[in-house]
């Protein structure tokens, strides 16, 4: 089952172009510069404070690190391999709680979007969930207006289950709910 708490320590994950490393408080300044952009937040859930407060990233990082210390979720910052180790985005993963059908979330610096980097990050985190943690599935969601996020799920082999109402930062809309099974993902990998 995917509801095992506490989770193991957050590992460093690498792709061809990225290093995903555990979130640290030192990442707050970079996230404060990048996150409060409409291009980043418009498709996220409506509970984000907006306008984003000056201490928004520090507050969020502190809360995330407390959640991580309890072993409830994984939080990675996305950094460029061979770069300056500065956070350029974030990807989170959490176990199925028996109710909410969402287990992964992410955002990326708009200057880096459209280059396949988020697909790389999503694949690394999915590989960890399925190959290391042996979770049987991931429930995934996105705004129907966030076509790039939907394409990542399609590329990974997720099956769309339904569309339902959801409030986003951009206003009322719909979200797609997907399931990606370990079996389907492994088959796609040729395993």
GUPA-408341 format. One record per residue (C-alpha): residue in three letters; x, y, z. Coordinates in steps of 0.1 Angstrom, whole numbers, padded with zeros to 4 digits, always signed. Example, Ala and Ser with C-alpha at 12.3 -4.5 7.8 and 13.67 -1.06 7.14 Angstrom:
BEGIN
Ala+0123-0045+0078/Ser+0137-0011+0071/
END
This chain:
BEGIN
Unk+0000+0000+0000/Unk+0012+0035-0006/Unk+0002+0049+0028/Unk+0034+0039+0047/Unk+0044+0067+0070/Unk+0070+0077+0079/Unk+0086+0078+0045/Unk+0123+0072+0040/Unk+0146+0102+0037/Unk+0143+0121+0005/Unk+0170+0109-0019/Unk+0189+0130-0045/Unk+0176+0120-0080/Unk+0194+0128-0112/Unk+0184+0129-0149/Unk+0204+0138-0180/Unk+0200+0175-0173/Unk+0187+0178-0137/Unk+0195+0172-0101/Unk+0165+0169-0079/Unk+0177+0174-0043/Unk+0158+0176-0010/Unk+0143+0210-0003/Unk+0163+0232+0022/Unk+0156+0265+0038/Unk+0184+0280+0017/Unk+0161+0275-0013/Unk+0135+0301-0001/Unk+0151+0332-0017/Unk+0152+0315-0052/Unk+0117+0302-0048/Unk+0105+0337-0037/Unk+0120+0351-0069/Unk+0105+0325-0092/Unk+0072+0313-0077/Unk+0051+0345-0076/Unk+0047+0347-0113/Unk+0012+0343-0129/Unk+0026+0318-0154/Unk+0037+0296-0125/Unk+0006+0299-0102/Unk-0024+0303-0125/Unk-0031+0266-0128/Unk-0024+0258-0091/Unk-0051+0253-0065/Unk-0069+0284-0052/Unk-0055+0282-0017/Unk-0023+0299-0025/Unk-0020+0334-0010/Unk-0021+0360-0037/Unk-0006+0384-0041/Unk+0022+0362-0029/Unk+0035+0376+0004/Unk+0071+0387+0008/Unk+0077+0358+0032/Unk+0056+0333+0012/Unk+0085+0310+0002/Unk+0101+0311+0037/Unk+0067+0302+0052/Unk+0061+0274+0027/Unk+0096+0260+0030/Unk+0093+0259+0068/Unk+0059+0241+0066/Unk+0072+0217+0040/Unk+0102+0208+0060/Unk+0080+0202+0091/Unk+0059+0179+0070/Unk+0090+0162+0057/Unk+0104+0158+0092/Unk+0072+0138+0101/Unk+0079+0116+0071/Unk+0047+0125+0053/Unk+0058+0139+0019/Unk+0089+0142-0003/Unk+0099+0177-0015/Unk+0126+0181-0042/Unk+0140+0213-0057/Unk+0148+0211-0093/Unk+0183+0223-0102/Unk+0202+0223-0134/Unk+0230+0198-0137/Unk+0263+0216-0140/Unk+0246+0248-0128/Unk+0248+0268-0096/Unk+0226+0245-0075/Unk+0199+0271-0073/Unk+0163+0260-0072/Unk+0146+0264-0105/Unk+0114+0247-0096/Unk+0099+0221-0073/Unk+0084+0186-0074/Unk+0066+0170-0045/Unk+0054+0134-0040/Unk+0032+0120-0013/Unk+0015+0086-0006/Unk-0022+0079-0013/Unk-0042+0089+0018/Unk-0073+0068+0008/Unk-0093+0098-0002/Unk-0076+0126-0022/Unk-0067+0115-0056/Unk-0035+0135-0061/Unk+0000+0123-0052/Unk+0024+0146-0071/Unk+0027+0183-0077/Unk+0052+0205-0095/Unk+0061+0239-0109/Unk+0091+0252-0130/Unk+0107+0285-0138/Unk+0088+0298-0168/Unk+0121+0305-0186/Unk+0128+0268-0185/Unk+0094+0256-0196/Unk+0089+0239-0230/Unk+0123+0221-0229/Unk+0112+0188-0215/Unk+0127+0194-0181/Unk+0096+0189-0162/Unk+0090+0156-0180/Unk+0125+0145-0169/Unk+0118+0155-0133/Unk+0084+0137-0133/Unk+0100+0106-0147/Unk+0127+0106-0120/Unk+0102+0109-0092/Unk+0079+0083-0108/Unk+0108+0059-0111/Unk+0115+0064-0074/Unk+0079+0058-0065/Unk+0075+0027-0086/Unk+0110+0011-0085/Unk+0122+0020-0051/Unk+0090+0025-0030/Unk+0071-0001-0051/Unk+0039+0020-0049/Unk+0012+0004-0071/Unk-0001+0036-0086/Unk+0000+0074-0086/Unk-0031+0095-0088/Unk-0023+0127-0107/Unk-0043+0159-0114/Unk-0040+0190-0135/Unk-0062+0219-0146/Unk-0078+0211-0180/Unk-0063+0244-0191/Unk-0028+0233-0182/Unk-0021+0214-0214/Unk+0016+0210-0208/Unk+0009+0192-0174/Unk-0016+0170-0191/Unk+0009+0161-0218/Unk+0034+0150-0192/Unk+0008+0126-0178/Unk+0000+0113-0212/Unk+0037+0107-0220/Unk+0041+0087-0188/Unk+0012+0065-0198/Unk-0014+0077-0173/Unk-0051+0070-0179/Unk-0075+0099-0175/Unk-0103+0088-0151/Unk-0125+0119-0150/Unk-0129+0156-0152/Unk-0143+0174-0122/Unk-0149+0210-0110/Unk-0120+0227-0091/Unk-0111+0262-0081/Unk-0077+0274-0093/Unk-0057+0306-0089/Unk-0071+0317-0123/Unk-0107+0310-0111/Unk-0132+0282-0113/Unk-0124+0255-0137/Unk-0120+0218-0142/Unk-0093+0194-0133/Unk-0084+0161-0149/Unk-0078+0132-0126/Unk-0055+0105-0139/Unk-0041+0072-0126/Unk-0007+0059-0136/Unk-0002+0023-0125/Unk+0032+0008-0117/Unk+0025-0020-0141/Unk+0017+0004-0171/Unk+0047+0026-0163/Unk+0071-0004-0161/Unk+0057-0019-0194/Unk+0064+0015-0210/Unk+0099+0013-0197/Unk+0103-0021-0213/Unk+0105-0039-0180/
END
